[in-house]
Amino acid sequence: MDPISYLFSAYLNTVQGSVHEHVSERYGTQITPVEVQYEGVNVAFQHQVWRVRDQSVCGTVRNDLKAYSECTVKAKKLFGTLCSELSKKPEQNWKHGKYRTMYCNASLSFRPVIASVNPGTGVTSELEKARQACNAATVAAMGSREPKVLREKRELCEVYSGLKQ
């Protein structure tokens, strides 16, 4: 390759790479991972085309329901805080407006997973015991024609019905 062709080729590669990077950055076409420590929780998510990808939010802890729930609640709060903070300041450049819009949209549209585990009191009420007995007898009687099984189901369910009222 002669020196002029080599120089022209290098120039085109540089311009093409620069244009591609500019377009990619301006329109946010690349998937961009973000990880933020917020109120003691590591909130990880991705964004693309200047939108938070809801399915990616807290994806690193998706297998742990309690941690996932806490993380998504914090993420919703984080998006609101970022929207609020970016809205207070005047736009310094084009990215500022893109980020503000992205986080404000996420604060409105993202739905956190709310999960709580309640161990209960360990005390089962008489009504609950009667309901469980009726349900068990109903299952046992489903495939049976025996009078004893059907009578037992009827009696247990009558006790339950009496307690319900």
Secondary structure as GFF3:
##gff-version 3
##sequence-region A 1 165
A	DSSP	alpha_helix	3	27	.	.	.	ID=ss1
A	DSSP	beta_strand	32	38	.	.	.	ID=ss2
A	DSSP	beta_strand	41	48	.	.	.	ID=ss3
A	DSSP	beta_strand	51	52	.	.	.	ID=ss4
A	DSSP	three_ten_helix	54	56	.	.	.	ID=ss5
A	DSSP	three_ten_helix	59	61	.	.	.	ID=ss6
A	DSSP	alpha_helix	65	88	.	.	.	ID=ss7
A	DSSP	alpha_helix	94	109	.	.	.	ID=ss8
A	DSSP	alpha_helix	126	142	.	.	.	ID=ss9
A	DSSP	alpha_helix	147	164	.	.	.	ID=ss10
###
